[in-house]
Amino acid sequence: MENKNLILIAQFCLHYDVDQSFVLSLQEFELIKVFEFNKELYLSHEEIAKLEMMIRLHYELGVNFEGIDAINSLLQRIVQLQKELNSAKNRLDAFVP
């Protein structure tokens, strides 16, 4: 992964006014991926939207890490089911005139 696609966690936390320990706790729960280069921790751009959602869940709604994990699992399952539904619809369309 190229460095230009990564954001320093310290800068992210400063911008969003969250503690770095929150981000590292999410990493421990395997909810986000953190990359280390030159002894500094980074996030990929793909992780930002997920992390923003988790920040809102935790700080605005008071959801704990276990709850965030459950919500994240359910959201991933919904995305998977939507893909399966679209695939089934496409196969069905082949039989319907």
N, C-alpha and C positions, 0 to 999 in steps of 0.2 A: 504494500500500500504506500502510495506516495505521500510525502509530508504535506504537500499542498492541499490534500483532501482531509487533513486532520486539524482539529482545533485543540489547543492547549486547554486542559481541564481547568487550570487556574483562571484563565481568561473567561471561560464559560461561566464558572461559578461567580466571578466578579460581576459579569454582565447580568446574570440572573439573580444575584444576591442570595446564593445558596452555599451551604458549607460543602467543602470538598469531601468530607466524611459521608455525606448523603450520597454522592455520586459513587464513592468507593463501596458503600454498602449495597447499592444497586448492582455493582459489579460482583460482589460476593454472592448475591442471590442469583447471579447469572442472568440478570434482566437486561444488561447492556454490556457491550464489549469495550474494553479500555486497552489502548496500545501504549507501550512504553518504548521511547527512543531517547537515548542520551540522558537517562535517569529522569525524564519528564513524562508525565502521563497525558495522553491525547484521546480524543473522541473522533470517530469518523462522522462525516456529514450525515450519513444515514441514521446514526444514533440520535441525532438532535431532536427530531420530532417525537421519538419515543420518550426521550428524557424530558422534554417539555411537558408531555402528558403526565408523566410520573411525578414531576414537580407539582403540577396542579392537583393531582390526586392526593399527594402527601400534605402539602402546605395549605391548600385551600379547602380540601374536604376532610383532612385528618385521617386519611387511609394509611394504615401501617404497611410495612414491607411485605408481610404475608398477604395482605389484601391486594397490594399492587401486583404481586406475583399471580394471584388468582385472577384478577382482572385482565392482566396481560395474557394469561393462558386462554381465557375465554375469548378475547379479541383475536388471538391467533387462530383459534378454532373457527370463529365466524368467518375469517378471511379464507380459510381452507374450505369450509362448506360452501362459500360463495363461488369459489373456483370450481368445485365439484358440480354445483348446480348449473353454472354456465356451460360446463362441458356436457352435462346431460342434456341441456336445452339444445346445444349445437348438434348433438347426435340425433335428437328427436326431430329437429328441423329437417334433417336429411330424409326422413320418412313422411313428413307432412307436406302435401303439395302447396 
